[in-house]
């Protein structure tokens, strides 16, 4: 049981845990999850950690088939520039391994931003904190638990 699942149980949040066999050589763990679980890539969200202005780590949650706009993430976080965070720092700060970073139950609470398309969905899927394990939950529950804001995070929105 991962910290993400424990948090959902502790808070009595409706959710479903989905398992699949993860291939360590997969090019994209998120797209692999969508394919193996038979889900639309628009409802499977990846969790990315970036550094804003070299000072603050932030979390971006967006569909697995989309590319993060670091410029939009920096703006949402009130900064000028964002870059993907150092993998070792991500693992140390979140407590999760890359490819299995969950937005829930992280060791340190980080400012979090969810792609605005999640608001229109009845359910989203995010990593449960381990490769091959996904959590299905209501996006508003995800927003409340992470204290996130919904915002444009990809270059396809203006």
One Martini backbone bead per residue (centre of mass of N, CA, C, O) as a GRO file, in nm:
protein
  158
    1UNK     BB    1   0.095   0.038   0.024
    2UNK     BB    2   0.058   0.361  -0.047
    3UNK     BB    3   0.041   0.687   0.044
    4UNK     BB    4  -0.192   0.752  -0.150
    5UNK     BB    5  -0.392   0.534  -0.054
    6UNK     BB    6  -0.391   0.605   0.245
    7UNK     BB    7  -0.507   0.889   0.213
    8UNK     BB    8  -0.779   0.809   0.086
    9UNK     BB    9  -0.871   0.633   0.324
   10UNK     BB   10  -0.848   0.842   0.553
   11UNK     BB   11  -1.050   1.054   0.384
   12UNK     BB   12  -1.282   0.899   0.237
   13UNK     BB   13  -1.216   0.855  -0.073
   14UNK     BB   14  -1.327   0.793  -0.370
   15UNK     BB   15  -1.186   0.491  -0.522
   16UNK     BB   16  -0.958   0.327  -0.760
   17UNK     BB   17  -0.752   0.046  -0.808
   18UNK     BB   18  -0.508  -0.007  -1.069
   19UNK     BB   19  -0.364  -0.278  -1.246
   20UNK     BB   20  -0.041  -0.337  -1.409
   21UNK     BB   21   0.204  -0.439  -1.633
   22UNK     BB   22   0.518  -0.310  -1.619
   23UNK     BB   23   0.753  -0.169  -1.847
   24UNK     BB   24   1.073  -0.053  -1.802
   25UNK     BB   25   1.098   0.023  -2.134
   26UNK     BB   26   0.903   0.234  -2.148
   27UNK     BB   27   0.862   0.545  -2.288
   28UNK     BB   28   0.563   0.570  -2.139
   29UNK     BB   29   0.394   0.524  -1.852
   30UNK     BB   30   0.125   0.665  -1.916
   31UNK     BB   31   0.060   0.534  -2.192
   32UNK     BB   32   0.075   0.249  -2.085
   33UNK     BB   33  -0.159   0.270  -1.888
   34UNK     BB   34  -0.379   0.335  -2.090
   35UNK     BB   35  -0.347   0.084  -2.266
   36UNK     BB   36  -0.361  -0.150  -2.043
   37UNK     BB   37  -0.652  -0.018  -1.928
   38UNK     BB   38  -0.834   0.107  -2.158
   39UNK     BB   39  -0.771   0.420  -2.179
   40UNK     BB   40  -0.786   0.744  -2.211
   41UNK     BB   41  -0.534   0.979  -2.232
   42UNK     BB   42  -0.728   1.218  -2.118
   43UNK     BB   43  -0.765   1.046  -1.818
   44UNK     BB   44  -0.454   1.028  -1.800
   45UNK     BB   45  -0.224   1.140  -1.550
   46UNK     BB   46   0.062   1.319  -1.505
   47UNK     BB   47   0.354   1.365  -1.290
   48UNK     BB   48   0.528   1.671  -1.257
   49UNK     BB   49   0.853   1.813  -1.177
   50UNK     BB   50   0.945   2.151  -1.103
   51UNK     BB   51   1.154   2.438  -1.136
   52UNK     BB   52   1.124   2.765  -1.001
   53UNK     BB   53   1.373   2.983  -1.029
   54UNK     BB   54   1.556   2.768  -0.862
   55UNK     BB   55   1.364   2.741  -0.576
   56UNK     BB   56   1.085   2.588  -0.662
   57UNK     BB   57   0.876   2.325  -0.626
   58UNK     BB   58   0.648   2.178  -0.867
   59UNK     BB   59   0.326   2.055  -0.973
   60UNK     BB   60   0.220   1.868  -1.266
   61UNK     BB   61  -0.109   1.786  -1.404
   62UNK     BB   62  -0.138   1.580  -1.701
   63UNK     BB   63  -0.192   1.451  -1.981
   64UNK     BB   64  -0.010   1.193  -2.134
   65UNK     BB   65  -0.052   1.335  -2.442
   66UNK     BB   66   0.100   1.583  -2.322
   67UNK     BB   67   0.278   1.889  -2.313
   68UNK     BB   68   0.465   2.077  -2.118
   69UNK     BB   69   0.455   2.417  -2.022
   70UNK     BB   70   0.692   2.591  -1.862
   71UNK     BB   71   0.585   2.876  -1.895
   72UNK     BB   72   0.298   2.825  -1.771
   73UNK     BB   73   0.395   2.717  -1.502
   74UNK     BB   74   0.551   2.961  -1.407
   75UNK     BB   75   0.313   3.155  -1.414
   76UNK     BB   76   0.127   2.997  -1.215
   77UNK     BB   77   0.372   3.020  -0.987
   78UNK     BB   78   0.501   3.321  -1.012
   79UNK     BB   79   0.715   3.301  -1.239
   80UNK     BB   80   0.960   3.296  -1.506
   81UNK     BB   81   1.102   3.000  -1.470
   82UNK     BB   82   1.115   2.659  -1.594
   83UNK     BB   83   1.228   2.328  -1.487
   84UNK     BB   84   1.315   2.034  -1.468
   85UNK     BB   85   1.374   1.836  -1.222
   86UNK     BB   86   1.575   1.665  -1.040
   87UNK     BB   87   1.543   1.335  -0.994
   88UNK     BB   88   1.660   1.312  -0.705
   89UNK     BB   89   1.484   1.541  -0.587
   90UNK     BB   90   1.213   1.416  -0.647
   91UNK     BB   91   1.247   1.157  -0.477
   92UNK     BB   92   1.315   1.300  -0.207
   93UNK     BB   93   1.052   1.485  -0.190
   94UNK     BB   94   0.818   1.262  -0.259
   95UNK     BB   95   0.902   0.932  -0.234
   96UNK     BB   96   0.927   0.875  -0.543
   97UNK     BB   97   0.957   0.724  -0.840
   98UNK     BB   98   1.013   0.744  -1.146
   99UNK     BB   99   0.699   0.670  -1.300
  100UNK     BB  100   0.558   0.691  -0.975
  101UNK     BB  101   0.446   0.973  -0.935
  102UNK     BB  102   0.244   1.110  -0.699
  103UNK     BB  103   0.025   1.369  -0.597
  104UNK     BB  104  -0.007   1.177  -0.353
  105UNK     BB  105   0.166   1.146  -0.054
  106UNK     BB  106   0.387   1.333  -0.021
  107UNK     BB  107   0.641   1.426   0.180
  108UNK     BB  108   0.607   1.707   0.030
  109UNK     BB  109   0.431   1.987  -0.003
  110UNK     BB  110   0.333   2.109  -0.321
  111UNK     BB  111   0.274   2.303  -0.556
  112UNK     BB  112  -0.032   2.267  -0.756
  113UNK     BB  113  -0.118   2.173  -1.104
  114UNK     BB  114  -0.409   2.140  -1.309
  115UNK     BB  115  -0.538   2.058  -1.584
  116UNK     BB  116  -0.833   2.194  -1.705
  117UNK     BB  117  -0.966   1.925  -1.826
  118UNK     BB  118  -1.039   1.781  -1.555
  119UNK     BB  119  -1.307   1.938  -1.489
  120UNK     BB  120  -1.476   1.773  -1.729
  121UNK     BB  121  -1.436   1.522  -1.557
  122UNK     BB  122  -1.544   1.246  -1.361
  123UNK     BB  123  -1.252   1.115  -1.413
  124UNK     BB  124  -0.926   1.023  -1.296
  125UNK     BB  125  -0.581   0.923  -1.357
  126UNK     BB  126  -0.325   0.831  -1.125
  127UNK     BB  127  -0.068   0.773  -0.959
  128UNK     BB  128  -0.005   0.550  -0.673
  129UNK     BB  129   0.335   0.526  -0.646
  130UNK     BB  130   0.358   0.303  -0.882
  131UNK     BB  131   0.441   0.104  -1.111
  132UNK     BB  132   0.127  -0.033  -1.214
  133UNK     BB  133  -0.034   0.207  -1.050
  134UNK     BB  134  -0.369   0.328  -1.027
  135UNK     BB  135  -0.591   0.611  -0.975
  136UNK     BB  136  -0.935   0.659  -0.933
  137UNK     BB  137  -1.085   0.993  -0.950
  138UNK     BB  138  -1.199   1.283  -0.864
  139UNK     BB  139  -1.085   1.595  -0.953
  140UNK     BB  140  -1.185   1.746  -0.695
  141UNK     BB  141  -1.037   1.566  -0.496
  142UNK     BB  142  -0.757   1.621  -0.604
  143UNK     BB  143  -0.763   1.924  -0.556
  144UNK     BB  144  -0.807   1.919  -0.248
  145UNK     BB  145  -0.562   1.737  -0.162
  146UNK     BB  146  -0.347   1.942  -0.325
  147UNK     BB  147  -0.429   2.242  -0.349
  148UNK     BB  148  -0.517   2.310  -0.639
  149UNK     BB  149  -0.501   2.440  -0.964
  150UNK     BB  150  -0.663   2.529  -1.251
  151UNK     BB  151  -0.476   2.509  -1.568
  152UNK     BB  152  -0.277   2.599  -1.818
  153UNK     BB  153  -0.006   2.356  -1.941
  154UNK     BB  154  -0.020   2.390  -2.250
  155UNK     BB  155   0.036   2.496  -2.584
  156UNK     BB  156  -0.279   2.455  -2.682
  157UNK     BB  157  -0.330   2.697  -2.499
  158UNK     BB  158  -0.412   3.048  -2.419
   0.00000   0.00000   0.00000
